[in-house]
Amino acid sequence: MIAITLAVPDDFEEWRDAARRLAGRGVPPEAVMWSDGSGVGDLFASAPSSNDRGTAPVEVRASRKFIDIARSVILHSDAERLNLLYRALWRLQKHPRLLDDAADPDVAALERMAKQVRRDIHKMRAFVRFRSVIDEVGDERYVAWFEPEHRIERANADFFVNRFASQRWSILTPRLSLHWDGDSLMEGPPASRGDAPAEDATEELWLGYYRSIFNPARLKVGMMLKEMPRRYWKNLPEAREISDLVAGAHKREAAMIATGTSLFEQENAPSSLEAIAEGIVQCRRCPIGCNGTRAVMGEGPPDARLMIVGEQPGDTEERESRPFVGPAGQLLDKAMQEAGVERQSAYVTNAVKHFKFTPRGKRRLHQNPTAGEIDICRWWLDGERTLIKPKVILALGASGARGLLGRTPSIGKERGRAITQPDGTLVWLTAHPSYLLRLDGEAREREHGRFADDLAGLARVLATEHRT
């Protein structure tokens, strides 16, 4: 029997190198006993069997699909995963399409473990809560405590580095600690819950946001527990609100139906645009906020008469952390100039503050946000509206309009006219300029003409508002 002990339990490359050497020399799974621990194991704790002695290693093959699954499975907490991975690799040498057989017990076990790891990775991204502390030298650092089910800490490190690159932070877990100083990532020893701060000054803002986006009309307790299992509650500040919110859901829903109250009332609303900018960086209440992109805050005069609301930041906007600076923004600038509307005097923002995309190689392809994602992010947009107090709002596309109206309008039927809001604000609808960029030929010429007409109408509305 050959005993193999990984020095680092979640090191895929270490496992792969050992497994490749074993399989290449024809060592079958039943002759290997894998384990993980802190000590470095001898690759061949006992000599290979006599029929392998002196045999030249053979090439070991593995599909890309297996490599991808194995990189996830190696992070699983089940010690049996190592034997399972090697057994699957061994079988792949004679059956290259093994992973296509979903009914195979080994394949099913691999898929189940990989899914559990992916889910744990997502939960860490969604449920890590950073709190501000002042360290021994007087600098601010954000510290979070998390208890992952699997060995995902190192695998998730790049996500937090990329997302919070400009901040100094630490994530403490029972297995290890991760520390980022703005330049380099360091690993520290295990920690305990008491090593992390209990709360900070932004806690009440976050709880106010959570209370405000809670929709009693859509309450599904079973689904909520599936997405936010109880074992995470003890580390979440919003957890102490859940019981009261659930208990009062039916009463609150009935009251809102009777009075027409908005689901997004401004309870504990951000008091400044700076507070909103800080809040959206931390926001992970929907999958878009958990995808590793930077939040993009609106920009423009804080007392602008005109607000422009698009759908979401695109690839260029996310990289530059500014709204409407990509191709769609350039088209909008040109059209507004031709219509006589000053872009510089407008406050420009988006209904959704993070970039939703699908990776295609090195490219990031735009994905439309869902209605639910827009509704969740509407709380931040409402905060911007409350602080800016615009007279007129230009809604670009159906997603931008939904963030303002709470419904998805038909742009074709409602564009080019003002929709008066309860507070007296006029919402003017038109197509999103990115839609024009996707057209060509006669369709593009026609839609450019309609877009120009819509902006000319907006200019007339602004002139009328200015006179009044």
C-alpha positions in Angstrom: 0.0 0.0 0.0 1.3 3.4 -0.9 0.4 6.2 1.5 0.2 9.8 0.2 -0.3 12.8 2.5 -0.8 16.2 0.9 1.2 19.0 2.6 -1.6 21.5 1.8 -5.0 19.9 1.7 -6.4 22.3 -1.0 -3.4 22.3 -3.3 -4.6 21.0 -6.6 -1.1 21.1 -8.2 0.4 19.0 -5.5 -2.4 16.4 -5.8 -2.1 16.4 -9.6 1.7 15.9 -9.7 1.4 13.0 -7.3 -1.5 11.4 -9.1 0.2 11.8 -12.5 3.3 10.0 -11.2 1.3 7.2 -9.7 -1.0 6.7 -12.7 1.9 7.0 -15.1 3.6 4.0 -13.3 0.5 2.0 -13.3 -0.3 2.1 -9.6 -4.0 1.2 -9.3 -6.4 3.1 -6.9 -6.7 0.2 -4.5 -3.0 0.3 -3.9 -3.0 4.0 -2.8 -4.2 5.5 0.4 -4.6 9.3 0.2 -4.9 11.7 3.1 -4.4 15.3 3.9 -2.6 17.0 6.8 0.2 19.3 7.8 3.0 16.9 7.2 4.7 16.2 3.9 4.1 12.6 2.8 6.5 10.3 1.0 5.2 9.9 -2.6 6.1 6.2 -2.5 5.9 5.2 1.2 6.3 1.6 0.0 7.9 0.3 -3.2 5.8 -0.1 -6.3 4.6 -3.6 -7.1 7.0 -5.9 -8.9 5.2 -5.7 -12.2 5.8 -1.9 -12.2 9.5 -2.0 -11.2 11.7 -0.5 -13.9 8.7 0.3 -16.2 9.0 3.6 -18.0 6.2 6.0 -17.1 3.3 6.2 -19.5 1.5 9.5 -20.5 -1.5 10.3 -18.3 -4.4 12.1 -19.9 -7.3 14.0 -18.4 -10.0 16.1 -20.1 -10.5 19.8 -19.4 -13.8 18.9 -17.8 -12.1 16.6 -15.3 -9.5 19.2 -14.5 -12.2 21.8 -13.8 -14.2 19.5 -11.6 -11.1 18.3 -9.8 -10.1 21.9 -9.0 -13.4 22.3 -7.1 -13.5 18.8 -5.5 -10.0 19.2 -4.0 -11.5 22.0 -1.9 -14.2 19.7 -0.4 -13.9 18.9 3.3 -14.5 15.2 2.8 -11.2 13.3 3.1 -12.5 10.6 0.7 -12.3 13.2 -2.2 -8.7 12.4 -2.8 -9.3 8.7 -3.3 -12.3 9.5 -5.5 -10.3 11.9 -7.7 -7.5 9.4 -8.2 -10.0 6.6 -9.0 -11.7 8.8 -11.6 -8.4 9.7 -13.1 -7.3 6.1 -13.3 -10.6 5.1 -15.0 -10.3 8.0 -17.5 -7.2 6.4 -19.0 -9.4 3.6 -20.4 -12.7 5.5 -20.6 -12.0 9.1 -21.8 -15.7 9.9 -21.8 -16.4 8.7 -18.3 -17.6 12.1 -17.1 -20.4 12.0 -19.7 -22.0 9.2 -17.7 -24.0 11.0 -15.1 -25.3 7.7 -13.7 -21.9 6.5 -12.8 -21.4 6.6 -9.0 -18.0 8.1 -9.1 -19.1 10.8 -11.6 -22.2 11.6 -9.5 -20.1 11.9 -6.4 -17.6 14.3 -8.1 -20.5 16.4 -9.5 -22.1 16.6 -6.1 -18.9 17.6 -4.3 -18.1 20.2 -7.0 -21.6 21.7 -6.6 -21.3 21.9 -2.9 -17.9 23.7 -3.1 -19.2 26.1 -5.7 -22.2 26.9 -3.5 -19.9 27.5 -0.5 -17.8 29.8 -2.6 -20.9 31.8 -3.5 -22.0 31.9 0.1 -18.7 33.2 1.3 -18.9 36.0 -1.3 -22.5 36.8 -0.3 -22.2 36.5 3.5 -18.8 37.9 4.5 -19.5 41.1 6.4 -16.6 43.5 6.8 -16.5 45.9 9.8 -14.3 48.8 10.2 -11.6 48.8 12.9 -8.6 51.1 13.7 -5.4 49.1 14.0 -2.5 49.7 16.4 -0.9 52.3 14.1 -4.1 54.3 13.7 -5.0 53.0 10.2 -8.4 51.8 9.2 -8.8 48.1 8.3 -11.9 46.1 7.5 -12.2 42.8 9.3 -14.7 39.9 8.7 -15.3 36.6 10.3 -16.5 33.6 8.2 -16.9 29.9 8.8 -16.7 28.1 5.4 -17.9 24.5 5.2 -15.1 23.6 2.7 -11.5 24.7 2.1 -12.4 27.6 -0.1 -10.5 30.4 1.6 -7.5 30.5 -0.7 -9.6 29.9 -3.8 -11.8 32.9 -2.9 -8.9 35.2 -2.1 -8.6 36.7 -5.6 -12.2 37.6 -5.6 -11.8 39.8 -2.5 -8.5 41.2 -3.6 -10.0 42.3 -7.0 -13.1 43.7 -5.4 -11.5 45.5 -2.5 -8.1 46.3 -4.0 -7.9 49.8 -2.6 -8.9 48.8 1.0 -7.0 47.1 3.8 -8.9 44.1 5.0 -8.7 40.8 6.8 -10.9 37.7 6.6 -10.7 35.5 9.7 -11.7 31.8 9.6 -11.2 28.7 11.8 -8.6 27.3 9.4 -6.6 30.3 8.4 -6.7 34.1 8.0 -6.2 36.2 4.9 -4.8 39.7 5.1 -4.6 42.3 2.3 -2.5 45.5 2.8 -3.3 47.1 -0.5 -0.3 45.6 -2.3 0.1 42.0 -1.2 -1.9 39.2 0.2 -0.7 37.4 3.3 -1.9 34.3 5.1 -2.1 34.0 8.9 -3.0 31.4 11.5 -6.5 30.3 12.4 -8.7 32.7 14.3 -11.8 32.6 16.5 -15.1 34.5 16.3 -14.0 36.7 19.2 -11.0 38.0 17.1 -13.4 39.9 14.8 -15.3 43.1 15.7 -19.0 42.8 16.6 -20.3 45.9 14.8 -19.2 49.3 13.5 -20.7 52.7 12.6 -22.2 51.6 9.3 -24.2 48.8 10.8 -27.4 50.8 11.1 -27.2 52.0 7.5 -26.9 48.4 6.3 -29.8 47.3 8.5 -32.0 50.1 7.2 -31.2 49.0 3.7 -32.1 45.4 4.5 -35.4 46.4 6.1 -36.3 48.6 3.2 -35.7 46.0 0.5 -37.6 43.3 2.4 -40.7 42.6 0.3 -43.4 41.0 2.3 -45.5 40.4 -0.8 -42.8 38.0 -2.1 -41.9 36.3 1.2 -41.1 32.6 0.7 -39.5 31.4 3.9 -38.4 28.0 2.5 -36.6 29.7 -0.4 -35.1 32.3 1.9 -33.6 29.5 4.1 -32.3 27.7 1.1 -30.4 30.8 -0.1 -29.4 32.0 3.4 -29.2 28.9 5.6 -29.5 29.4 9.4 -25.9 28.4 10.0 -24.8 31.8 8.5 -27.2 33.9 10.6 -25.0 34.2 13.7 -22.4 36.2 11.7 -24.9 38.4 9.8 -26.1 41.7 11.3 -29.3 41.5 9.4 -30.2 38.2 11.0 -31.5 39.9 14.1 -34.1 41.6 11.8 -35.4 38.5 10.1 -37.7 37.1 12.7 -39.5 40.4 13.2 -39.8 41.0 9.5 -41.2 37.6 8.8 -43.6 37.8 11.7 -44.9 41.2 10.5 -44.9 40.4 6.8 -48.6 39.7 6.3 -49.6 42.8 8.3 -47.2 45.0 6.5 -48.3 43.7 3.1 -51.9 44.4 3.9 -51.1 47.9 5.0 -49.1 48.6 1.8 -51.9 47.4 -0.4 -54.4 49.6 1.5 -52.2 52.7 1.4 -50.1 52.2 -1.7 -46.9 52.6 0.2 -43.7 52.0 -1.7 -41.8 48.8 -0.9 -38.7 51.1 -0.9 -39.6 53.6 1.8 -36.6 55.7 2.9 -36.2 54.3 6.4 -32.6 55.0 7.5 -31.8 56.2 4.0 -28.2 57.3 3.2 -27.7 60.9 4.1 -25.2 61.7 1.4 -24.0 60.6 -2.0 -20.7 59.6 -0.3 -22.6 57.2 1.9 -24.3 55.7 -1.1 -21.0 55.3 -2.8 -19.6 53.5 0.3 -22.8 51.4 0.6 -22.9 50.1 -3.0 -19.2 48.9 -2.7 -20.3 46.7 0.2 -23.7 45.6 -1.2 -24.0 41.9 -2.0 -27.8 41.5 -1.8 -28.1 40.1 -5.3 -25.8 37.8 -7.5 -24.5 40.8 -9.5 -23.0 42.3 -6.4 -21.2 39.0 -5.8 -19.5 38.6 -9.2 -16.3 40.4 -8.3 -16.8 43.6 -10.3 -16.5 47.1 -8.8 -19.6 49.1 -8.1 -20.0 52.2 -10.2 -21.4 55.3 -8.5 -23.3 58.0 -10.4 -21.6 61.3 -11.1 -22.6 64.9 -11.8 -23.7 68.1 -10.0 -25.4 67.3 -6.7 -28.1 69.8 -7.4 -28.7 68.8 -11.1 -32.1 69.5 -12.6 -31.7 66.6 -15.0 -30.9 63.0 -13.9 -30.0 60.4 -16.5 -30.6 56.7 -15.5 -29.2 53.8 -17.6 -29.4 50.1 -17.0 -26.0 49.2 -15.5 -22.3 49.9 -16.0 -20.6 48.1 -18.9 -17.2 46.7 -19.3 -15.5 50.0 -19.9 -17.5 51.7 -17.1 -16.6 49.0 -14.6 -12.9 49.3 -15.4 -12.8 53.1 -15.2 -15.4 53.2 -12.3 -17.4 55.9 -14.1 -20.9 55.7 -15.7 -21.4 56.1 -19.4 -17.8 56.5 -20.6 -18.0 53.6 -23.1 -19.4 53.5 -26.6 -23.0 53.9 -25.5 -22.0 56.9 -23.4 -20.1 58.5 -26.4 -23.2 58.0 -28.5 -25.4 59.6 -25.8 -23.0 62.6 -25.5 -23.1 63.3 -29.2 -26.9 63.0 -29.4 -27.4 65.2 -26.4 -25.1 67.8 -27.8 -27.1 67.8 -31.1 -30.3 68.2 -29.1 -28.9 71.1 -27.1 -28.9 69.3 -23.8 -25.8 69.7 -21.7 -24.5 66.4 -20.4 -22.1 68.1 -18.0 -25.0 69.6 -16.1 -26.8 66.3 -15.6 -26.3 63.7 -12.9 -25.7 60.4 -14.6 -26.2 57.0 -12.9 -27.6 53.5 -13.5 -30.5 51.4 -12.1 -28.0 48.6 -11.2 -24.6 49.5 -9.8 -22.6 46.4 -10.8 -21.7 45.0 -14.2 -23.5 41.7 -15.0 -21.7 39.7 -17.6 -21.0 36.3 -19.1 -17.3 35.5 -19.7 -16.3 34.5 -23.2 -12.6 33.8 -23.1 -10.9 37.1 -22.2 -14.1 39.1 -23.1 -17.0 40.0 -20.7 -20.3 40.0 -22.6 -23.1 42.1 -21.2 -26.1 40.4 -19.6 -29.4 42.1 -18.8 -30.2 42.3 -15.1 -33.4 40.6 -14.0 -36.4 42.5 -12.7 -35.6 41.3 -9.2 -32.0 42.5 -9.4 -33.2 45.9 -10.5 -35.8 46.1 -7.7 -33.2 45.2 -5.1 -30.8 48.0 -6.4 -33.7 50.5 -6.6 -33.1 51.4 -2.9 -29.8 53.0 -3.9 -31.3 54.8 -6.9 -34.1 56.1 -4.7 -31.4 57.4 -2.4 -29.7 59.3 -5.2 -33.1 60.7 -6.4 -33.9 61.9 -2.9 -30.5 63.7 -2.5 -30.3 65.2 -6.0 -34.0 66.2 -6.3 -34.0 66.5 -10.1 -36.9 68.1 -11.9 -36.6 65.8 -14.9 -35.2 62.2 -15.2 -34.2 60.7 -18.6 -34.7 56.9 -18.4 -32.6 55.0 -21.0 -34.2 51.7 -21.8 -36.7 49.4 -20.0 -34.3 48.5 -17.2 -33.5 52.2 -16.3 -37.3 52.9 -16.4 -38.1 50.0 -14.1 -35.7 51.3 -11.5 -37.6 54.6 -11.6 -41.2 53.4 -12.0 -41.2 50.1 -10.3 -42.6 48.4 -13.4 -41.2 47.5 -16.8 -42.7 49.8 -19.4 -43.0 49.3 -23.1 -40.4 51.8 -24.5 -42.0 51.6 -27.9 -45.4 52.7 -26.6 -44.3 55.2 -23.8 -41.2 56.8 -25.2 -41.0 60.5 -26.0 -43.5 61.6 -23.4 -43.3 62.7 -19.8 -44.6 60.5 -17.0 -45.3 62.5 -13.9 -44.3 61.0 -10.6 -46.1 61.5 -7.2 -43.3 63.9 -6.1 -43.8 66.0 -9.3 -40.7 64.7 -11.0 -41.1 64.1 -14.8 -39.7 60.9 -16.2 -38.9 60.9 -19.9 -38.5 57.6 -21.6 -36.3 56.6 -24.6 -34.3 53.7 -25.9 -30.9 52.9 -24.4 -28.1 54.0 -26.7 -26.5 50.5 -26.6 -29.6 49.3 -28.5 -28.7 51.6 -31.3 -25.2 50.3 -31.4 -26.5 46.8 -32.1 -28.4 47.9 -35.3 -27.2 48.5 -38.8 -28.6 49.6 -42.1 -32.1 51.1 -42.3 -33.0 50.0 -38.8 -30.1 51.9 -37.3 -30.9 55.0 -39.3 -34.5 54.9 -38.3 -33.8 54.3 -34.6 -31.2 57.0 -34.5 -33.9 59.4 -35.8 -36.3 58.4 -33.1 -33.7 58.7 -30.5 -32.9 62.2 -31.7 -36.6 63.1 -31.7 -36.9 61.9 -28.1 -33.9 64.0 -26.9 -35.3 67.0 -28.7 -38.5 66.5 -26.8 -36.5 66.3 -23.6 -34.8 69.6 -24.4 -38.3 71.2 -24.8 -39.4 69.8 -21.4 -36.2 71.1 -19.7 -36.8 74.5 -21.3 -40.4 74.6 -20.0 -39.3 73.5 -16.5 -36.6 76.2 -16.5 -39.2 78.9 -17.2 -41.5 77.6 -14.5 
